[in-house]
Amino acid sequence: MANKPLVSKILSKLPKKFSGAKQADPVLPQKTERQSMKLVFFIVDWNSANIVSDVCVEEKVRFHFTSLAKGTASSDILDLLGIGSCEKAVITCLEQKVGVPVLLKEVRKKLKMYGPGAGIAFTVPLSAINDPVLLIFKQSIYKNEKIAEDPYGEGAIMASDHFHDLIMAIVNHGYSDELMNTARDAGATGGTVINARGQAHHGAVKFFGVSVQDEKEIILILIRRDKKTGVMKAISEAHGLNSKAQGIVFSLPVDEAIGLSLD
């Protein structure tokens, strides 16, 4: 009986894994780690898509995807941003937050030959990501931690601090032009259209009256935050679920937006 206090004292000094205490999952992703990941969008002319893709490979970006799209405007301002009317490529990739400035800087350097019409790039924060994907990034070495004072290149125009949002509208095929006319009247300057197709589990079904297996068009509109509500309201009223377009519209926060031209 006299030995019990001594035994308890010895056990209390043992590592927890020996003392029977429950251990935290060592691979459980922490909130701060999820916040260190960004979804990066590049919108460039289709003939520039391989340049952006090659930079992603050179910078060891582990996941990037390219989609064929089309621009919706042709004004001088939109041509300057690289989102005028022509075939476009939308390249999306996952990257560590610390690597984003270097990635954007390298893309801008490689696209310098295209002058004012090089394109645009912006980042969207992640609210969640599946554990295996996060582990791939956790096991890699954080690169390019020493970033220059002007990481995006001399003369870059940077829009940050959540001044922009990304409006995404999904409408039936053939209604993107009408939607963009409505969006421009409400204050948007342009957008990019991606063709898509809805899918359902059991044949062509309807969700709130929307046939989910019809050909669809996804319209991406990068817009200043103070104009977002007006544009979304106009789109919803003119091209919502009760219209022939049967549109769905929502928005995502944008961390940063940058023109890819060096000039």
C-alpha positions as CSV (number, residue, x, y, z in Angstrom):
1,M,0.0,0.0,0.0
2,A,2.9,2.4,0.8
3,N,4.3,1.8,-2.7
4,K,1.2,3.1,-4.6
5,P,2.1,6.8,-4.3
6,L,5.6,6.1,-5.7
7,V,4.2,4.1,-8.6
8,S,1.7,6.8,-9.5
9,K,4.5,9.4,-9.3
10,I,6.7,7.3,-11.7
11,L,3.8,6.7,-14.2
12,S,2.9,10.4,-14.2
13,K,6.4,11.2,-15.6
14,L,6.2,8.7,-18.4
15,P,5.5,9.9,-22.0
16,K,1.8,10.1,-22.7
17,K,1.9,7.4,-25.4
18,F,3.0,4.9,-22.6
19,S,0.6,6.2,-20.0
20,G,-2.5,5.5,-22.0
21,A,-3.5,9.1,-22.8
22,K,-5.2,9.6,-26.1
23,Q,-2.8,11.0,-28.8
24,A,-3.8,13.7,-31.3
25,D,-3.8,12.5,-34.9
26,P,-0.4,13.7,-36.2
27,V,-1.7,14.1,-39.8
28,L,-4.9,16.0,-38.9
29,P,-4.8,19.3,-40.9
30,Q,-4.8,22.4,-38.8
31,K,-6.9,25.5,-39.8
32,T,-3.8,27.5,-40.4
33,E,-2.5,24.9,-42.8
34,R,-5.6,25.0,-44.9
35,Q,-5.5,28.8,-44.9
36,S,-1.9,28.5,-46.3
37,M,-3.3,27.0,-49.6
38,K,-4.7,29.1,-52.4
39,L,-6.7,28.3,-55.6
40,V,-5.0,30.3,-58.4
41,F,-6.9,31.2,-61.6
42,F,-5.1,32.4,-64.8
43,I,-7.2,33.6,-67.7
44,V,-5.1,34.0,-70.8
45,D,-5.3,33.7,-74.6
46,W,-5.5,30.0,-75.6
47,N,-2.2,30.2,-77.5
48,S,-0.6,31.2,-74.2
49,A,-1.9,28.3,-72.2
50,N,1.2,26.2,-72.6
51,I,3.4,29.0,-71.3
52,V,1.4,29.1,-68.1
53,S,1.3,25.3,-67.8
54,D,5.1,25.1,-68.4
55,V,5.7,27.6,-65.5
56,C,3.5,25.5,-63.3
57,V,5.6,22.5,-64.0
58,E,8.9,24.5,-63.5
59,E,7.7,25.8,-60.2
60,K,6.6,22.3,-59.1
61,V,3.0,23.2,-58.8
62,R,1.5,19.8,-58.0
63,F,-2.0,20.3,-59.4
64,H,-3.1,22.4,-62.4
65,F,-5.9,22.1,-64.9
66,T,-6.6,23.9,-68.2
67,S,-10.1,24.6,-69.6
68,L,-11.0,26.0,-73.0
69,A,-13.2,29.2,-72.6
70,K,-14.1,32.3,-74.5
71,G,-14.0,36.0,-73.7
72,T,-17.1,38.2,-73.7
73,A,-15.9,41.7,-74.5
74,S,-13.7,43.6,-76.8
75,S,-13.2,47.1,-75.4
76,D,-9.7,48.6,-75.1
77,I,-9.8,48.3,-71.4
78,L,-10.7,44.6,-71.5
79,D,-8.1,44.0,-74.2
80,L,-5.6,45.6,-71.8
81,L,-6.5,43.0,-69.2
82,G,-6.5,40.2,-71.6
83,I,-10.2,39.3,-71.4
84,G,-11.5,40.5,-74.7
85,S,-13.5,38.4,-77.2
86,C,-11.5,35.4,-78.3
87,E,-10.6,31.9,-77.3
88,K,-9.3,31.8,-73.7
89,A,-7.7,29.3,-71.4
90,V,-8.6,29.1,-67.8
91,I,-5.8,27.5,-65.8
92,T,-6.5,26.7,-62.2
93,C,-4.0,25.3,-59.7
94,L,-3.4,24.7,-56.0
95,E,-0.4,26.3,-54.5
96,Q,1.0,27.1,-51.1
97,K,0.4,30.7,-50.1
98,V,4.2,31.4,-49.8
99,G,4.7,30.2,-53.4
100,V,1.9,32.2,-55.1
101,P,3.9,35.5,-55.5
102,V,6.8,33.6,-57.2
103,L,4.4,31.7,-59.4
104,L,2.7,34.9,-60.6
105,K,6.0,36.7,-61.1
106,E,7.3,33.9,-63.3
107,V,4.2,33.8,-65.4
108,R,4.3,37.5,-65.9
109,K,8.0,37.3,-67.0
110,K,7.2,34.5,-69.5
111,L,4.2,36.4,-70.9
112,K,6.0,39.7,-71.4
113,M,6.2,39.2,-75.2
114,Y,2.4,39.5,-75.3
115,G,2.4,43.0,-74.0
116,P,-0.9,44.6,-72.7
117,G,-3.1,41.6,-73.6
118,A,-1.3,39.0,-71.6
119,G,-4.2,38.1,-69.3
120,I,-5.2,38.3,-65.6
121,A,-4.7,36.1,-62.5
122,F,-6.4,36.0,-59.1
123,T,-6.5,33.8,-56.1
124,V,-9.4,32.4,-54.0
125,P,-8.9,31.2,-50.4
126,L,-9.8,27.6,-49.5
127,S,-12.3,26.9,-46.7
128,A,-11.5,23.1,-46.6
129,I,-9.4,20.5,-48.4
130,N,-9.2,16.7,-48.2
131,D,-6.5,15.4,-45.9
132,P,-4.4,13.4,-48.5
133,V,-4.0,16.4,-50.8
134,L,-3.0,18.6,-47.9
135,L,-0.4,16.0,-46.8
136,I,1.2,16.1,-50.2
137,F,1.9,19.8,-49.7
138,K,2.9,19.3,-46.1
139,Q,5.6,16.8,-47.1
140,S,7.1,19.1,-49.7
141,I,9.7,21.7,-49.0
142,Y,8.4,25.2,-48.7
143,K,10.2,27.0,-51.6
144,N,11.0,30.6,-52.4
145,E,10.4,31.9,-48.9
146,K,12.6,34.9,-49.6
147,I,10.4,37.0,-51.8
148,A,11.6,40.3,-53.3
149,E,10.1,43.5,-52.1
150,D,8.1,43.7,-55.4
151,P,7.3,40.0,-55.8
152,Y,4.9,40.5,-58.7
153,G,7.4,42.4,-60.8
154,E,8.1,46.1,-61.4
155,G,5.0,48.1,-62.3
156,A,2.5,45.5,-61.3
157,I,-0.9,46.7,-60.4
158,M,-2.1,44.7,-57.4
159,A,-5.6,44.6,-56.1
160,S,-5.7,42.9,-52.7
161,D,-7.3,43.2,-49.2
162,H,-10.5,41.5,-50.6
163,F,-11.4,44.4,-52.9
164,H,-12.7,42.0,-55.5
165,D,-15.1,39.0,-55.8
166,L,-15.5,36.3,-58.4
167,I,-19.1,36.0,-59.6
168,M,-20.0,32.6,-61.0
169,A,-23.2,32.2,-63.0
170,I,-24.4,28.9,-64.5
171,V,-27.0,29.2,-67.3
172,N,-28.4,27.0,-70.0
173,H,-26.3,26.9,-73.2
174,G,-26.7,29.9,-75.4
175,Y,-27.6,32.5,-72.8
176,S,-24.1,33.7,-71.8
177,D,-24.3,36.7,-74.2
178,E,-27.6,37.9,-72.8
179,L,-26.3,37.5,-69.2
180,M,-23.2,39.5,-70.0
181,N,-25.2,42.3,-71.5
182,T,-27.2,42.4,-68.3
183,A,-24.1,42.3,-66.2
184,R,-22.4,45.1,-68.1
185,D,-25.5,47.3,-67.7
186,A,-25.2,46.7,-64.0
187,G,-21.5,47.6,-63.8
188,A,-19.5,44.6,-64.9
189,T,-16.7,45.1,-67.4
190,G,-16.4,41.6,-68.8
191,G,-16.2,37.9,-68.2
192,T,-15.1,34.5,-69.4
193,V,-17.4,31.7,-70.5
194,I,-16.7,27.9,-70.0
195,N,-18.9,25.3,-71.5
196,A,-20.0,22.6,-69.1
197,R,-22.5,19.8,-68.6
198,G,-24.6,19.1,-65.5
199,Q,-24.7,15.6,-64.2
200,A,-27.3,13.7,-62.1
201,H,-27.3,10.2,-60.4
202,H,-30.3,8.8,-62.2
203,G,-31.1,10.1,-65.6
204,A,-32.2,13.7,-66.4
205,V,-33.8,15.0,-63.3
206,K,-34.8,18.5,-62.3
207,F,-33.6,20.5,-59.2
208,F,-35.8,23.5,-58.5
209,G,-36.9,23.2,-62.1
210,V,-33.4,23.1,-63.6
211,S,-32.6,20.2,-65.8
212,V,-29.2,19.2,-64.5
213,Q,-28.1,17.3,-67.6
214,D,-28.5,20.1,-70.1
215,E,-25.5,21.7,-71.7
216,K,-24.5,24.6,-69.5
217,E,-22.3,27.7,-69.6
218,I,-20.3,28.9,-66.6
219,I,-19.6,32.6,-66.7
220,L,-16.7,33.9,-64.5
221,I,-16.9,37.7,-63.7
222,L,-14.1,39.3,-61.7
223,I,-15.7,42.4,-60.2
224,R,-15.0,45.1,-57.6
225,R,-16.8,44.2,-54.3
226,D,-18.8,47.4,-54.2
227,K,-20.4,46.5,-57.5
228,K,-21.0,42.8,-56.8
229,T,-24.5,43.0,-55.2
230,G,-26.0,45.1,-58.0
231,V,-24.6,42.8,-60.7
232,M,-25.8,39.6,-59.0
233,K,-29.2,41.1,-58.4
234,A,-29.6,42.1,-62.1
235,I,-28.5,38.6,-63.2
236,S,-30.8,36.9,-60.8
237,E,-33.8,39.0,-61.9
238,A,-33.3,38.7,-65.6
239,H,-31.8,35.2,-65.9
240,G,-32.8,33.3,-62.8
241,L,-34.5,30.0,-62.3
242,N,-37.8,31.3,-63.6
243,S,-36.3,32.4,-66.9
244,K,-35.3,30.4,-70.0
245,A,-31.7,30.7,-68.9
246,Q,-32.5,29.0,-65.6
247,G,-29.5,30.6,-64.1
248,I,-27.8,30.1,-60.7
249,V,-25.5,32.8,-59.5
250,F,-23.1,32.9,-56.5
251,S,-19.8,34.6,-55.6
252,L,-16.5,33.8,-54.1
253,P,-14.0,36.1,-52.3
254,V,-10.9,37.0,-54.1
255,D,-7.7,37.5,-52.2
256,E,-5.6,39.1,-54.9
257,A,-6.0,40.1,-58.5
258,I,-3.2,41.0,-60.9
259,G,-2.7,41.9,-64.6
260,L,-0.1,39.6,-66.2
261,S,1.3,42.3,-68.5
262,L,4.6,43.8,-67.5
263,D,3.9,47.1,-69.4
